[in-house]
């Protein structure tokens, strides 16, 4: 159990201390991971940016991911997606919707500069926890395509089976806790407030 995101980030930074002094690029999956990534970047003397991905939600259940999409339009579909969605039209509609949201977020989050180039750098992709792992898979895939020297997934909490799905996409996984049963990320935080776009923009600007 973590007190809040700051507590989780501090614990992750300790586990990632080996990368201090190697100028790691810390990529946060917005929005919840952004304040965490700021703490980790500061403690590792690294650089902060965001990797923009969106979940593809299940019909009628926006919190449950059947897949994910990155800024290029690459789509990951979970192995159970075809049991939940029986038409490609739904997927195509969601792709269009989520891509437009990603474009708007990029314009808001980094309006005066391009995304930081991860090529030939140690890159640590951070989220505040994983459930299905869909958005992390899209984030790792998008980052790998840009040729980092090493790609690390860092999260406070996730189910073991989710980490197994993610393993092929990362060179290293750092996860503090793998509890069972696992129902939601929020259950492992005493305080888990909503992070707004304004918080993300302020953190990136700082």
N, C-alpha and C positions, 0 to 999 in steps of 0.2 A: 504494500500500500504506500502510495506517495502522497505527501502533503499537498502538493500542487505541481504545476509544470516546472516551476523554478527548481523545486527539490529534485524532480526527475532529471532535469538538465544537469544539475550539479553532480548527481551520481553518474550520469553518462560521461560527463567530462572527465571524471576520475578514471573511468574505465578506458577512455580514449587518450589518456595522457601520453602514451607512446608517440602520438602524432604531434605533440607540442614541438614547436620549432621547425616543423617541416612545411609550414605555410599551407595547411590544408584548406580546401574550399568546403565550407559547410553549407549544404543546400537543404533548405527547409521545404516541406510540403505544406503549403498554406491550407488553413490559416493557423491551426492550433500549434504547429511546430515552430512557427517563426520566433516567438519569444524564447523558446528553448534553444533554438539554433544560435540566437544572439549570445546567450550565455556560454554555449559551447565554443563558439568562435572566439569570444573574448578570452576564455581560459586556455585555449590551445594556440592563441596568437594566430588565428586563421582569418579567413575572409568569409563574409556572409552573402548569400544570395538565395533565391527561391528556384525551385523546379516546379513548373506548373503542370498539374495533371488533374483530372476530374474522374470521379467514379461514374459508372453507368448504372443508374439505380434500377432496382426491380420494379415492375409495374405495381403501383399502389403501395410501395414500401421504399420511400426515398433514402432511408438510412441503410438499406441492404444492397451491397454492390454485387452486380452480376458480371462486372468487368470494369474497365477503365480506359481512359484515352489521354494521350499527351498532346503537346502543341502542334506536332506534325500531322496529327490525325491517326497515328498508329493506335490500334485497339487491342487490348487484351480482354479475352472473354474467359471467365471461369469455367471449369469443366462441368459445372452444374447449370450453366446458363440456359442450355437448350431444354432443360426440364422446367424452367420458369417462364421462358419467352419462346413462343412457337412461331414467331414471324420475324423475318429480317427487317420488315418495315419499322418495327419498334426500335430496333438497334440503330438503323440509319437515322431515324428521327432524333433519337437521343444523341447520337454522334454530332449531328448538326447543332443541336441545342448546347451541348457541352463545349464544343469547339468555339462557339460564339462567346460563351462565358469566359473561356480561357483567353481569348483575344482581348476582351474587356479588362480582365485582371492584369494581363501583361501591360496594357496601356496605363492602368492605374498604378501598378506597383513599381514599374521601372520606366517612367515616361521619358526620361532624358538620357538614358544609357541602354545599351544592349545587355543581354544576360552575360554574366561573367563566363569566360571560356574555361571549361574544365580540362582541356587537352593537356596531357602529360602532367597532371596534378593529382595529388591524393584528394579524393572527393568523398565526403561523408554525407550521406543522405539521411536526414532526420525526420521522424514523425513522432507524435505524442503517444503512439501505440498502434498496434495492428489488430484488426479483426479478421477480415477475409484476406487482407494483404494486396488487394487489387490495385489500389493507388500506388503503393510502394513498388509493385512490379512495373507499372508504367513509368514511374519516376526513375527507377534503375535502368530500364531499357532506354529511355530517352537520354540519360546521362552516359551510358555505355557507348551509344552511337557517336558521342563527341570525344571519345578516345582518352579517358582519364588514365593516369598511370596505375592507380588502384582505386577500387570502388567499394566503399564500406556502407552497409546499412546499419543505422544506430537507432534503437527504439527502447523505451523503458519496459514495455510489456507486450507480449504476444502469445498466442497459442503455439504449441510445438508444431502442430500440423501446418500452420501458416508459415512458420520459419522454414519448414521443409520445402514448401512451394517456392519460396523466395530464393533459396540457396543457389540455384543455377544462375541467378541474375547478379549476384554480388561476389566479390572476392573474399569478403569477410562480413560476418553478422555479429553485432554486439547487441545483446538483449539482456536486460537486467533480471527480468522475471518471466517465467512461463507457467502461470497458474492454471489449474484445472479444478472445477469447471470455469469456462471463460464465456461470459455473455456479452460484455461490451467493454470498451476501453475505459469509459467513465467510471465503472465500478471500482477501479483500482486507484482512484484519486479522491482525496477528501474534499478538495476544491477543484472544480473543472469548469471555469466560466467560459462563455462563448468569446472567441476572439473575432473582432470585427476588422473590416478592410482598413479602417482608419488606424487601428493598432499595427497592422502589418506595414502600412506605408510609413508610419512614424518610426518603427523599428528599423526598417531598411534605410531610412534617411539618416538614422543615428549612427 
